[in-house]
Amino acid sequence: MACDILLIRHARHADLGVVLSGRGACAGLVDEGRADADRLADRLAGRSFDRVETSPVGRAQETAARIAAPHQLPVQTVDALDEIDFGDWTGRRFDELSADPAWHEWNRARAEGASPGGETMRRVQARVLDHIERVARSGAIGSVAMVTHGDVIRAAVAGVLGLSLDHIHRYAVDPASVTHIRHDGSPVLITLNEVTA
């Protein structure tokens, strides 16, 4: 049986583009983010989901709750969907990171790089792809919404398409966007970065 996996990036939050929130505490969704999540939930209300899963991080949890509500489904927290562990960079402002050569090297060479004290992109990619594979091969799930984070989705897409992790910034994954992967023996990218207007 084919399994449809919707990888959904959490909606906008107050630290977006300002602070590298990572797995650390950050402000919840802003008004615009809640509105985006509600529009997305309305758009997805007509779909049938077997499960709604989310990263443990608050901004993803809040987005997932809005998506799950019309389906009357519980939200399941899944560690494999967690944000990248940015280690020592967690909670630092992007304007501060821009002065750090290691930050530029990490963004230039994601396939081999690691954040100081944190997680490699290869590890991120392995955990999310392993989870997708397990869900798809369970045979019991036809459709699942997985609410996660931008670079986690980029890593999954790179794996499905056979692209280098060094090139993950060549495609956008916007807040409150949907990336659709269909798995029917092997994963196929159906759509990338669908955003509700």
Buried (B, 14 or more C-beta within 10 A) or exposed (E): EEBBBBBBBBBBBBBBEEBBBBBBEBBBBBEBBBBBBBBBBEBBEEEEBBBBBBBEBBBBBBBBBBBBBBBEBEBBBBEBBBBBBBBEBBBBEEEEBEEBEBBEEBEEEBBEBBBEEBBBBBBBBBBBBEBBBEBBEEEEBEBBBBBBBBBBBBBBBBBBEEBEBBEBEEBEBBBBBBBBBBBEEEBEBBEBBBBBE
